[in-house]
Amino acid sequence: MPTVTTKVFKSGNSQAIRLPKGWRLATSSVEIEKTARGMLIIDPKAEQKRVKALAKLYGSCPEFPTVKQLPPPSKNCSKAYGTPGPI
């Protein structure tokens, strides 16, 4: 995944991050989680789409070992992304 450097600026009493055009989000809200490396920004709508797509594939390959069906996305995605919880 590419990394970009961008500007942090003040918007009213809040801080904001300017996202480059190619990184625009198709949602009006995101979840932000503190991690050991900094912050993780999660688009919950995109995550739900990924889980639905994986659920459709579930059982489609007979050679694939049997696994439990994926649980629905949770509010705290740290377990799914393998990152530590809030610091």
C-alpha positions in Angstrom: 0.0 0.0 0.0 1.5 3.4 -0.9 2.2 6.0 1.7 1.6 9.7 1.2 2.5 12.7 3.3 -0.3 15.2 3.7 -1.1 18.4 5.6 -2.7 18.6 9.0 -4.6 21.8 9.6 -7.0 23.4 12.1 -10.7 23.5 11.2 -12.6 25.5 13.9 -11.5 23.9 17.2 -10.6 20.6 15.6 -7.7 19.2 13.6 -8.3 17.9 10.1 -6.2 15.9 7.6 -6.2 16.8 4.0 -6.7 13.7 1.9 -5.3 13.6 -1.7 -7.9 13.3 -4.4 -7.1 9.7 -5.1 -7.8 8.8 -1.4 -11.2 10.4 -1.1 -13.7 8.5 1.0 -17.3 7.6 -0.1 -18.6 8.0 3.4 -19.5 10.9 5.7 -17.9 9.3 8.8 -15.1 7.0 9.7 -13.8 5.2 12.8 -10.4 6.2 14.1 -8.4 3.9 16.4 -5.1 4.5 18.1 -2.6 1.8 17.4 1.0 1.1 18.3 2.2 2.8 15.1 -0.2 5.8 15.2 -3.8 5.9 14.0 -5.9 3.6 11.9 -8.8 5.1 9.9 -11.5 2.7 9.1 -14.4 3.2 6.6 -17.1 1.0 8.2 -19.2 0.9 4.9 -16.2 -0.4 2.9 -15.5 -3.0 5.7 -19.1 -4.2 5.5 -18.8 -4.6 1.7 -15.6 -6.7 2.1 -17.3 -8.9 4.7 -20.3 -9.5 2.4 -18.1 -10.3 -0.5 -16.1 -12.8 1.6 -19.4 -14.3 2.8 -20.5 -14.9 -0.8 -17.3 -16.8 -1.5 -17.7 -18.9 1.6 -17.9 -22.6 0.6 -17.2 -21.8 -3.1 -13.9 -23.8 -3.2 -14.3 -27.5 -2.2 -10.5 -27.9 -1.6 -10.4 -25.0 0.9 -10.4 -26.2 4.5 -13.6 -25.8 6.5 -13.5 -22.7 8.7 -16.1 -20.9 10.8 -18.2 -18.3 8.9 -17.0 -14.7 9.4 -18.7 -12.8 12.1 -20.2 -9.4 11.2 -17.9 -6.4 11.5 -17.5 -5.1 15.1 -17.2 -1.6 16.3 -13.7 -2.3 17.5 -11.8 -3.6 14.5 -8.5 -4.0 16.3 -8.8 -7.8 16.4 -9.7 -8.0 12.7 -6.7 -5.9 11.7 -4.3 -7.4 14.2 -3.5 -4.1 15.8 -3.5 -3.4 19.5 -6.4 -1.7 21.2 -6.3 2.0 22.3 -3.1 3.1 24.0 
